[in-house]
Amino acid sequence: MALVDLATGTIVADPDEVATMLEPATDEAALIAAAGGNAGPIAITFPDFTDGRGFSLARLLRERHGFKGEIRAVGYLIPDHGQFLLRSGFDTAEITDPETVGVWKASLERITRNYQPAVRNTLPQRWDASRKAALALNDVLGKTDDLVARVKAVGEHIEGRIAFSTSLGLEDQVILHAIAKSGIAKSGDVDVFTLDTGRLFPEVLETVELSELRIRIRIRLVAPDASEVEDLVARDGVFGFRNAVENRKACCDIRKVRPLNRALDGAQAWITGLRREHSDARSDVPFAAWDAERGLTKVNPVADWSTKTLMDYIAANNIPVNPLHARGFVSIGCAPCTRAIQPGENPRDGRWWWENEDKKECGLHVNEDAKEKEKAA
């Protein structure tokens, strides 16, 4: 016998002893006792291939009774059960032959899309269902002006990992504070990270440390692939991004877009600090929308906020901010590509100021509505 980790498809080296064994006919009272009486593992038996009651028991333990410990599947199991065990709330499965772990891993990776939400969504949902769910969330967020309530609603409507990519800018600091206040980070499903491009201002990294200390949420640093950066610099030079828009976009792609996509892989939602006031290109940013390109719901909880609303919230809650803001830096990116703006300038004028394009974006935020309009034209 061996134990396979359903999240990774690998053998568990030193499995813990089972604390509680549940049969398929277990009643509600026994479930309550199991969920509240220990930290696991709880083992649920599958006596034969046609008995699927164990899936329901695991889901009840997770959703109704809030059990956070390990749930283990034992009994008559085959590799094709893997994805469904994981989505029902199981963590591990007992297998008779350790040599078949490769078959289990392949089965876990075979399915690439889910049809509906589950206890644990490890894969993107199919587009139609997810687009409708995103529209519904957009309506919910639009019915309240309270940021903490909006963030809490995201946690209630999204099944699975929620990713928050922060640049440590004003909007993102406000959202980080709201995530902490809402309590959704305590579930462990919120992944907060920042893109360490290798060219950040020192003040950005200092703000990371201060924010972790003050707001008490860990901010993960995500770096680009070193070999890709080396090849880019060898081809275009250290400051080759200033020689052509194509060069600059290639730099953004390698240092920001690709690392972001890797960090978002498997997430069901992506929280951003986009605001309609930022630029004309962002004037119709929704609260939530389905991002078909990345296979997740993109959430913009401060989309309708004005700069005054933003600053009032920061002052009222004593939120730490990047000291560069006090020196005229509004939209802060990589150090070589960001300058302070002058009175009357658009916040985005401080980014890639040597370019003449009207819509200056790095590629992190794709305007899906604009794409659809272009297709229809």
C-alpha positions as CSV (number, residue, x, y, z in Angstrom):
1,M,0.0,0.0,0.0
2,A,1.0,3.6,-0.6
3,L,-0.5,7.1,-0.3
4,V,-0.6,9.4,-3.3
5,D,-0.9,13.2,-2.9
6,L,-3.8,14.2,-5.2
7,A,-2.5,17.8,-5.6
8,T,0.9,16.7,-6.9
9,G,0.5,13.1,-8.0
10,T,3.4,12.0,-5.9
11,I,3.9,9.4,-3.1
12,V,3.5,10.7,0.5
13,A,6.7,9.7,2.2
14,D,5.5,9.5,5.8
15,P,1.7,9.5,6.0
16,D,0.1,10.3,9.3
17,E,-2.0,7.7,11.0
18,V,-5.8,7.8,10.4
19,A,-7.7,9.4,13.3
20,T,-11.2,8.6,12.1
21,M,-12.6,6.1,9.6
22,L,-15.9,6.9,8.0
23,E,-18.1,4.4,6.1
24,P,-20.3,5.5,3.2
25,A,-23.4,5.3,5.3
26,T,-22.1,7.7,7.9
27,D,-24.8,10.0,9.3
28,E,-24.7,13.8,9.9
29,A,-24.0,13.4,13.6
30,A,-21.0,11.3,13.0
31,L,-19.7,13.8,10.4
32,I,-20.1,16.6,12.9
33,A,-18.2,14.6,15.5
34,A,-15.4,13.8,13.0
35,A,-15.0,17.3,11.8
36,G,-14.9,18.9,15.3
37,G,-13.1,16.2,17.2
38,N,-9.7,16.0,15.5
39,A,-7.4,17.6,12.9
40,G,-7.3,14.4,10.8
41,P,-6.6,12.5,8.8
42,I,-10.1,11.4,8.3
43,A,-10.3,8.4,6.0
44,I,-13.5,7.7,3.9
45,T,-14.0,4.2,2.5
46,F,-15.0,3.3,-1.0
47,P,-16.2,-0.3,-0.8
48,D,-16.8,-0.8,-4.5
49,F,-16.6,1.0,-7.8
50,T,-20.3,1.9,-8.0
51,D,-20.5,3.5,-4.5
52,G,-19.9,7.3,-4.8
53,R,-21.2,8.3,-1.4
54,G,-17.7,9.0,-0.3
55,F,-17.4,12.0,-2.6
56,S,-20.5,13.5,-0.9
57,L,-19.1,12.9,2.5
58,A,-15.9,14.7,1.7
59,R,-17.8,17.7,0.3
60,L,-20.0,17.9,3.4
61,L,-17.0,17.8,5.7
62,R,-15.4,20.7,3.8
63,E,-18.4,22.9,2.9
64,R,-20.9,22.3,5.7
65,H,-18.7,21.5,8.6
66,G,-15.5,23.5,7.7
67,F,-13.1,20.7,8.2
68,K,-9.5,21.8,7.3
69,G,-7.4,18.7,7.9
70,E,-6.5,15.9,5.6
71,I,-9.2,13.7,4.1
72,R,-8.0,10.4,2.7
73,A,-9.8,8.1,0.3
74,V,-9.3,4.4,0.9
75,G,-10.8,1.2,-0.6
76,Y,-11.7,0.5,-4.2
77,L,-10.1,3.3,-6.1
78,I,-8.8,3.7,-9.7
79,P,-6.6,6.5,-11.2
80,D,-9.6,8.0,-13.0
81,H,-11.1,8.9,-9.6
82,G,-8.1,11.3,-9.0
83,Q,-9.5,14.6,-10.3
84,F,-12.9,14.0,-8.8
85,L,-11.5,13.0,-5.4
86,L,-9.5,16.2,-5.4
87,R,-12.4,18.5,-6.4
88,S,-14.6,16.8,-3.7
89,G,-12.2,17.8,-1.0
90,F,-9.9,14.8,-0.7
91,D,-6.1,15.4,-0.2
92,T,-4.7,11.9,-0.5
93,A,-5.7,8.4,-1.9
94,E,-4.5,5.0,-0.8
95,I,-3.3,2.9,-3.7
96,T,-2.4,-0.8,-3.7
97,D,0.7,-0.6,-5.9
98,P,3.2,2.3,-5.5
99,E,4.4,1.6,-9.1
100,T,1.1,2.9,-10.4
101,V,1.7,6.4,-9.1
102,G,2.7,7.6,-12.6
103,V,-0.7,6.5,-13.9
104,W,-2.4,8.5,-11.1
105,K,-0.3,11.5,-11.9
106,A,-1.2,11.3,-15.6
107,S,-4.9,11.0,-14.7
108,L,-4.7,14.0,-12.5
109,E,-3.2,16.0,-15.4
110,R,-5.5,14.7,-18.2
111,I,-8.5,16.9,-17.6
112,T,-7.8,20.6,-18.4
113,R,-11.1,22.3,-17.7
114,N,-13.9,22.0,-15.2
115,Y,-17.6,22.3,-15.9
116,Q,-18.7,23.7,-12.6
117,P,-17.4,25.1,-9.3
118,A,-16.3,22.5,-6.7
119,V,-14.8,22.4,-3.1
120,R,-11.4,22.7,-4.6
121,N,-11.1,24.0,-8.2
122,T,-7.6,23.1,-9.4
123,L,-8.4,23.9,-13.0
124,P,-10.1,26.7,-14.9
125,Q,-13.8,26.3,-15.5
126,R,-15.2,26.1,-19.0
127,W,-15.8,29.5,-20.6
128,D,-19.6,29.8,-20.8
129,A,-20.3,28.9,-17.2
130,S,-17.4,31.0,-16.0
131,R,-18.3,34.0,-18.1
132,K,-21.8,34.0,-16.6
133,A,-20.4,33.6,-13.1
134,A,-18.1,36.5,-13.6
135,L,-21.0,38.7,-14.8
136,A,-23.0,37.7,-11.7
137,L,-20.0,38.7,-9.5
138,N,-19.7,42.0,-11.3
139,D,-23.4,42.8,-10.4
140,V,-22.8,41.8,-6.8
141,L,-19.7,44.1,-6.4
142,G,-21.6,47.0,-8.0
143,K,-24.3,46.9,-5.4
144,T,-22.0,48.1,-2.5
145,D,-19.5,50.9,-2.1
146,D,-17.7,49.2,0.8
147,L,-14.4,47.8,-0.3
148,V,-14.1,45.2,2.5
149,A,-17.6,44.0,1.6
150,R,-16.5,43.7,-2.1
151,V,-13.4,41.7,-1.3
152,K,-15.3,39.5,1.1
153,A,-17.9,38.9,-1.7
154,V,-15.0,37.7,-4.0
155,G,-14.0,35.2,-1.4
156,E,-17.6,34.0,-1.1
157,H,-18.2,33.6,-4.9
158,I,-14.9,32.2,-6.0
159,E,-14.1,28.5,-5.4
160,G,-10.4,27.9,-5.4
161,R,-7.2,29.9,-5.3
162,I,-7.5,33.7,-5.5
163,A,-4.4,35.5,-6.8
164,F,-3.7,39.1,-6.0
165,S,-0.8,40.7,-8.0
166,T,0.3,43.8,-6.2
167,S,2.7,46.5,-7.5
168,L,2.6,48.1,-4.0
169,G,0.9,51.1,-5.6
170,L,-1.8,53.1,-3.8
171,E,-4.6,51.0,-5.2
172,D,-3.0,47.8,-4.3
173,Q,-2.1,48.9,-0.8
174,V,-5.7,49.7,-0.2
175,I,-6.8,46.3,-1.6
176,L,-4.2,44.5,0.5
177,H,-5.6,46.2,3.6
178,A,-9.2,45.2,2.6
179,I,-8.1,41.6,2.1
180,A,-6.7,41.6,5.6
181,K,-9.9,43.2,7.1
182,S,-12.2,40.9,5.2
183,G,-10.6,37.7,6.6
184,I,-10.5,35.9,3.3
185,A,-6.8,35.5,3.5
186,K,-7.2,33.3,6.6
187,S,-8.7,30.5,4.4
188,G,-5.3,30.1,2.7
189,D,-6.8,30.4,-0.7
190,V,-5.5,34.0,-1.3
191,D,-2.0,34.2,-2.9
192,V,-0.5,37.7,-2.7
193,F,2.5,38.3,-4.9
194,T,4.5,41.0,-6.6
195,L,6.5,40.8,-9.8
196,D,10.2,41.3,-9.0
197,T,11.4,42.3,-12.5
198,G,15.0,42.8,-11.4
199,R,14.6,46.6,-12.1
200,L,12.3,47.7,-9.2
201,F,13.0,50.9,-7.2
202,P,14.5,50.1,-3.8
203,E,11.5,51.9,-2.3
204,V,9.2,49.2,-3.8
205,L,11.0,46.4,-1.9
206,E,11.0,48.5,1.2
207,T,7.3,48.9,0.9
208,V,6.9,45.1,0.6
209,E,8.7,44.7,4.0
210,L,6.8,47.5,5.7
211,S,3.4,46.2,4.4
212,E,4.1,42.7,5.6
213,L,4.9,44.0,9.1
214,R,2.0,46.4,9.3
215,I,-0.8,44.5,7.4
216,R,0.6,41.0,8.3
217,I,0.1,39.3,5.0
218,R,3.0,37.7,3.3
219,I,3.8,39.1,-0.2
220,R,5.5,36.5,-2.4
221,L,8.2,37.7,-4.9
222,V,7.9,36.3,-8.4
223,A,10.9,36.6,-10.6
224,P,11.4,36.2,-14.4
225,D,13.2,33.3,-16.0
226,A,16.9,34.1,-15.7
227,S,17.9,32.6,-19.0
228,E,15.1,34.5,-20.8
229,V,16.4,37.8,-19.3
230,E,20.0,36.9,-20.3
231,D,18.9,36.2,-23.9
232,L,16.9,39.4,-24.1
233,V,19.8,41.6,-22.9
234,A,22.2,39.8,-25.2
235,R,19.9,40.6,-28.1
236,D,18.7,44.2,-27.4
237,G,21.3,45.5,-24.8
238,V,20.8,46.6,-21.3
239,F,18.7,49.6,-22.3
240,G,17.5,48.3,-25.7
241,F,13.9,48.7,-24.6
242,R,14.2,52.4,-25.4
243,N,15.2,51.9,-29.0
244,A,11.8,50.6,-30.2
245,V,8.4,49.9,-28.9
246,E,8.7,46.3,-29.9
247,N,11.9,46.0,-27.8
248,R,10.1,47.5,-24.8
249,K,7.1,45.2,-25.1
250,A,9.5,42.2,-25.4
251,C,11.1,43.3,-22.2
252,C,7.8,43.7,-20.4
253,D,6.7,40.3,-21.7
254,I,9.8,38.5,-20.3
255,R,10.1,40.4,-17.1
256,K,6.4,40.8,-16.2
257,V,3.8,39.0,-18.4
258,R,5.4,35.5,-18.5
259,P,6.1,35.5,-14.7
260,L,2.5,36.7,-14.1
261,N,1.0,34.0,-16.2
262,R,3.1,31.4,-14.3
263,A,1.9,32.8,-11.0
264,L,-1.7,32.9,-12.1
265,D,-1.6,29.3,-13.4
266,G,-4.4,27.3,-11.6
267,A,-5.9,30.4,-10.0
268,Q,-9.7,30.8,-10.3
269,A,-9.6,34.6,-9.8
270,W,-7.1,37.5,-10.2
271,I,-7.6,40.6,-8.1
272,T,-6.0,43.8,-9.6
273,G,-5.9,47.5,-8.7
274,L,-7.2,48.8,-12.1
275,R,-9.3,52.0,-11.9
276,R,-11.3,53.7,-14.7
277,E,-9.7,57.0,-13.8
278,H,-6.2,55.7,-14.8
279,S,-6.6,56.3,-18.6
280,D,-9.0,56.3,-21.5
281,A,-8.1,52.7,-22.2
282,R,-9.3,51.8,-18.8
283,S,-12.4,54.0,-18.7
284,D,-14.8,51.1,-18.8
285,V,-13.1,48.6,-16.5
286,P,-15.7,46.3,-14.9
287,F,-15.7,45.1,-11.3
288,A,-15.4,41.5,-12.5
289,A,-15.1,39.9,-16.0
290,W,-14.1,36.6,-17.4
291,D,-10.5,36.6,-18.7
292,A,-10.7,33.9,-21.4
293,E,-7.0,34.2,-22.3
294,R,-6.0,33.2,-18.8
295,G,-9.0,31.1,-17.9
296,L,-10.0,33.0,-14.7
297,T,-12.2,35.7,-13.3
298,K,-10.5,39.1,-13.2
299,V,-11.6,41.3,-10.3
300,N,-11.1,45.0,-10.1
301,P,-12.6,46.0,-6.7
302,V,-11.6,49.7,-6.9
303,A,-12.6,50.2,-10.5
304,D,-15.0,53.0,-9.8
305,W,-12.8,54.8,-7.2
306,S,-11.7,58.3,-7.6
307,T,-8.2,59.5,-6.5
308,K,-9.9,61.4,-3.6
309,T,-11.7,58.3,-2.4
310,L,-8.4,56.4,-2.6
311,M,-6.5,58.9,-0.6
312,D,-9.2,59.3,2.0
313,Y,-9.2,55.6,2.6
314,I,-5.5,55.5,3.0
315,A,-5.5,58.4,5.5
316,A,-8.4,56.9,7.5
317,N,-6.8,53.5,7.8
318,N,-3.1,54.6,8.2
319,I,-2.1,52.4,5.3
320,P,1.7,52.3,4.4
321,V,2.5,53.7,1.0
322,N,5.5,53.9,-1.3
323,P,7.5,57.0,-0.5
324,L,8.0,57.6,-4.2
325,H,4.4,58.8,-4.4
326,A,5.3,61.9,-2.3
327,R,7.9,62.7,-5.0
328,G,5.5,62.8,-7.9
329,F,5.6,59.2,-9.0
330,V,2.0,58.0,-9.5
331,S,2.1,54.9,-11.6
332,I,5.2,53.1,-10.6
333,G,6.8,50.4,-12.7
334,C,10.4,49.5,-13.3
335,A,12.9,52.2,-12.4
336,P,14.3,52.8,-15.9
337,C,10.7,53.1,-17.3
338,T,9.1,55.4,-14.7
339,R,9.4,59.1,-14.0
340,A,7.5,61.6,-11.8
341,I,4.7,63.4,-13.5
342,Q,4.1,67.1,-13.7
343,P,0.9,68.9,-12.6
344,G,-1.9,68.3,-15.1
345,E,-0.4,65.2,-16.6
346,N,-2.2,61.9,-16.8
347,P,-1.0,59.3,-14.2
348,R,0.1,57.0,-17.0
349,D,2.3,59.8,-18.6
350,G,5.1,58.8,-16.2
351,R,5.4,55.4,-17.8
352,W,7.5,54.9,-21.0
353,W,7.4,58.7,-21.6
354,W,9.6,58.4,-24.7
355,E,6.8,56.6,-26.6
356,N,4.1,58.3,-28.5
357,E,1.4,55.6,-28.4
358,D,-2.0,56.6,-27.0
359,K,-2.4,53.2,-25.2
360,K,0.7,52.5,-23.3
361,E,0.4,49.1,-21.6
362,C,2.9,46.4,-20.7
363,G,0.6,43.5,-21.6
364,L,-0.4,42.5,-18.0
365,H,-4.0,43.9,-18.5
366,V,-5.6,42.9,-21.8
367,N,-8.8,44.8,-22.6
368,E,-11.1,41.9,-23.5
369,D,-14.0,44.2,-24.4
370,A,-11.8,46.0,-26.9
371,K,-10.8,42.7,-28.4
372,E,-14.4,41.7,-28.9
373,K,-15.2,45.1,-30.5
374,E,-12.2,44.6,-32.9
375,K,-13.5,41.2,-33.9
376,A,-17.0,42.5,-34.5
377,A,-15.8,45.5,-36.7
